[in-house]
Amino acid sequence: MKIIILGAGQVGGNLAESLVAENNDITVVDLDTSRLAFLQDRFDLRTVRGHAAQPAVLKQAGAGDADMLVAVTQSDETNLVACRIASTLFNVPTRIARIRSNDFLALEGEFLAEHFGVNDVISPEQEVTDTLRRLIEHPEALQVLDFADGRVRLIAVRAYHGGPMIGHELQEIKRHMPSVDCRIPAIYRRDRGIVPKGTTVIEPGDEVFFLARKEDISSVMRELRRMERPVRKVMLAGGGNIGRRLAARIERDYEVKVIEHNKAVGSLLAEQLQKTLVLQGDATDEELLDQENIASMDVFCALTNDDEDNIMSALLAKRMGAHRVIALINRSAYVDLVQGGEIDIAISPAQATVGPLLSKIRRGDMVAVHSLRRGAAEVLEVAVHGDTRTSRVVGRRIGEIDLPDGATIAAIIRNKDVVIAHHDTLIESEDHLIVFALNKRIIPKVEKLLQVGFGFF
């Protein structure tokens, strides 16, 4: 697929890296020569220097025969104008815009499509806000993903000494919880992925991915680790786009404090937020953290625009007694460096944005794609069509399907019902399958398996 990416910042650069790895023909447009040179040195792609919303620049980038344009510059207005030009002048089939402003995000999709030619909107800030909210809701989790409008969730959790299931076979979960239906599609042990069987024994330190209905999540977690105290107090460092959105989302359910160093931004936050306490200061100020009783905080989130500040404030908060700390990290190298040490979770905004885009370029009827373990694995929601003649999966039980090694069907969304998948579960046409892939290298095989044969047409 021929894809033009407008913007070579953190989001554009990470998207380019992921899409090049998917064997796409990528062209990146930006005004910053150094950013373009950096990407061209690292990846097999083409670059064009120029303003993203100028027709001549888009023509030079190959918009005349491009399959997709992804506008992810820092300017919403530039992204919208670029999509409009790509639609009107060059007839690019798929046009995706990054939107940061709540005013634009609040507009109906039909409005953006009609007036700006935007097929889809991606918002890294909104994706990160949703991710943080779910992690605060499940503080023991490493990653939380929603499916079927949140009715079913995929959770990654670290198994610790003290959990009832540690040292026991997976098949014993059903005896422990006869009324709870869950599926464990993958276990990562010392960074090696395992497709578990009923006889697989859970060991301390395993990173366990399990899928269950939302109301059953806590019951399954109690089997894998000691449950932590419920979250009541949350402190956010940084009142920018993400900090403000997150505070507004959670202030009705938790006691929230926001530390913002900019006085004007802090004053605006205090006006916009209803129950949140807004403090002016530096989140790396030990005296301020002590005054605000950081040791009583259940979750501390470092959400400024500066990676180093986020790392330092999260480390300081943890050392001063904050129970769980989360840091927003833009540079992928930093994410790998700090994750799992004193900082409990490191979140990459760019990585959170990759999934929604991948669902647009994959073969098959992809409803959603989520990147796991910093891009090493994926979970897909795929709609299947056809019948036993035209499909390799429809009309068959899961145990009869020749899945690639490392792939697992974890659940099925059928109409509005959620079916936790087992070997004797029958797949029907129009089902949405939740497929876990241990390794991205098997994705093409999964796509091929789930596609409808030519006989269907």
Beta strands, then each sheet from edge to edge (+ up, - down):
strand 1: 2-6
strand 2: 25-30
strand 3: 46-49
strand 4: 68-71
strand 5: 94-98
strand 6: 120-122
strand 7: 141-147
strand 8: 152-158
strand 9: 182-189
strand 10: 192-194
strand 11: 207-213
strand 12: 233-237
strand 13: 255-260
strand 14: 277-280
strand 15: 299-302
strand 16: 324-328
strand 17: 345-347
strand 18: 365-372
strand 19: 377-383
strand 20: 407-414
strand 21: 417-420
strand 22: 432-437
sheet 1: 3+ 2+ 1+ 4+ 5+ 6+
sheet 2: 7+ 8- 11+ 9- 10+
sheet 3: 14+ 13+ 12+ 15+ 16+ 17+
sheet 4: 18+ 19- 22+ 20- 21+
end
